[in-house]
């Protein structure tokens, strides 16, 4: 899809870039309107959200600080909140009294964007449409996409790593930056929306002011650490004004993009990922936040796992079925390591047992259910003493175990995590209609109505041979039950293409090139983000100066 975007706008002028972007992503503006025309499910109405943790509407209560209400520290009030539409499907292993014990005396949640996001997702689910959004990397592009009709925006950790890090060292998508990087980016974007809200109100345009508040969905990466760090990251996100964020099951910083030695994405045990999600949800409860929590699994691309401790990972752990004279980590060169894997005949424990002793396979499956690899192997060898299989010899030098990622693993992890979150997302490298259908069918069968997300990062031919399929993609995903489709790198790509297009015109014709390709078209859009936007903002500073006076 990104290739189509570049083809459409590579030779265009700056004024057409975001409009072409909007058109190519949605296929037509009718898709945006389709989601808006449905009757929204009233998540934000006071009677469906009786939680004292939420912002109270004027007139509902004379005390605007929820922490001053006795309900703030009332287990009964928290339990009542958990029974509301936005919370009742979430599985929690802790009682309301734990939340009370951990609560601060200061309310910090920005629930208005979160509730707005929930309304948007509910509306699209009701319409059987998909909410498609691009990513943004700075305030101007955020304001621009809101002006062309997008209702939310995505903040990518990978894009933040290229544009905003505490060390000022741009890097690739490894989540190796400090964990406040993305929350800081969200805070900057959120506050820019508040500025546009004020400028629109100063112009007497309350509709534009409300449209300026675009819910932001952010990349929480792997949570940046264990449970206390995940809770601190979640707190930063809530304080930043985020409407939703996702947490993945990866080992931070362990990606290989070249597939060297067969290493791609390294995942953590499912139990560790579950703890991340539970820690995030606990912190949201502590803060009284309606923030949308999203589970992401990278199991589709996983090649290794850090531990074999979780029984739910047993079906996907690979081991050597041949007793090799050396371990993989002792083999020095890449080609020799590749040959080692061929000679070791890697397989899962069940696959290896099926080959060695197929008659006893049904008994093995029954007896190893709920066992981790170590215990399952002992059972297999009790049933068939000559059986050989080991997950130890194929471990990498880092200690990682080979892992059979793919659609089955992604479904398995999604089903475990679905009750803990508001939305599930199985990350893919490119569009796979069959995989998208299989995941959706499994999730919806187990948890009807569960929100699902799908990411698009490209992978379509440049010759346009699949353009019809691309154009129908939102409807196709919506028919499967997906409610959110997003383009993680679209913001950076669009900015790069736009700057290149204008830059080439300036290079060719100097100031005239700028006037013709950028300044004049921008002025004709009639939107403050594209023309002399500082004039609108200056209205506020001039007003403040008049109020302060000259002091003489």
C-alpha positions, 0 to 999 in steps of 0.5 A: 500500500505504501508503494501505491501511496508513493506512486500517487503522490510522488509527483504531486504538490504539497497541498495534494499530499495529505489529501491523496494520502487520505484517499489512498488509505480509505479508498474513498472518503465514504469509508470514513463517513460510513463509520460516522453514520452509524448510531454510536453505542453510548459508552460515554454516557454517565449512566453507563460509566458510573465510575467515580474515577472518571472525569465528572461532567459539569452539573453532575457533581459539585465536586469535580475532583474524583479523589475527594469522593468517598467512592474513590477508595470504595471497593464497592464503587470500583466493583460497580465500575468493573460491571460497566460495558467498557470493563465487564469483559476484562478478566482480573485476578485481583480484588477491588481492595488491591486497587484501593490500596494502591491508589494515589490521592491525585486523579491524573487520567485523561479519560475524555480521549479514551472514551471517545476512542471506545465510542469510535471502535464500538461504532465501527463494530456496530457498522461492521466497518473498519477504522483505518488510520495512519501514523503521525510523527509530529503536530502538523501531520496530526492536525492535518490528518484530523482536518481531512477526516481521520478520527484517530492517529497512531504513534509508532515506537519505531518512528519515534526511535528515528525522530525522538530519543532521549539520547538524540541518537536515531536508531531502528525499530528495536525499542532500545530507547528510554521507556519515556520516549513514546509517552513524551511523544504522545504528550507533545502531540496531545498538547498540540491538540489542546492548542488547536482546540483553543485556537478553534474556539477563539475563531468561534468554531466549536465543531472544529475544536472538538474535531481537533481532539483526535484520540492517540493510540501508542506503541508500548513495545514490550513494556520496558521491563518487569511488572513495576516498569510496565506499571510506570510506563502505563502511568506515563501513558495515562498522564500523557493523554493517550487513548490506547496503547499496545504491549507486545510479547517480544524480548526488547532489542533482540530483533534481527532484520537480516535473519542472520543464523535464522534469528528473527524475532525473539519472544518471551514465554506466554506467562511473561507477556500475560504478566505485562498485560496484567500489570498494565491493567492493574495500573489503569485500574489504580488510576481510574483510567478508561484507556484502551489496552491492546495485546500484540503478539509477534508469534507470526514472525517468532524464531526463538523464545527465551525460556521453555518454562510455560506449558502453553509454549510446549507445542511450539518449542523446537528441539534436535531429534538427532544426538549431535556431537556439538551444540549449536552455540559451539559452531562458529560460522554461519553456514556451518550453523545452518548445516547443523540445524539441517543435520539436527532435524529440528522438530517439536516434541510432538512432531518428533514423537509422531515420527518415532512412535506414532502408535503412542502419540494419542497417549502422549498428547493426553499425558503431557497436556499442561506440562512444560517441555522438560516434564513433557520430555520425561513423559515421552521417554517413559512411554518410549525409552529410545526416544531422543529429543532435546531443546538444549543443544539447538540453543543460541549463544544468547541462550534462546530456544528455537521456536516454531512461530506462525499462525497456530502460535499467534492464535494460541497466544491471542486466545490466552490474552484476549480476556485480559485486554480490550483488543487483540492484535497479531502482528503481520509483516504483510497482508495474508488474507488466509491468516487474517481470516483464521485469527479472526475466526478463532478469536471471535468463536472464543470471545464474540465481539472482541475488538481486533486490530490488523496492521499493514506495512506494505508488501504489495506489488509495485506494478499495481496488480493487486490494487483492487484487493488493496482497495477492498481491504478495509471491507474485507477486514471488517467482514472478518470482525476487525475494527481497527486497521492502521499503517504504522509507518505511513506518517514518516513515509508521507512526510518524506515523499512530501518534502522530497516533492517540494524540495525538488521543485525548490531545487529546480525553480528556487523561491518560485518552486516553493511558491508554486508547489507549497505556499500557494496550494497551502493557502488554498486549502483553507485549513490552519495547519497548511497555511499561516497557522501562526496567525491563529495561534497569535490570536491567543497570545495577543489576547493574553497580552491585552489581558495583561496590559502594558503595565504603565 
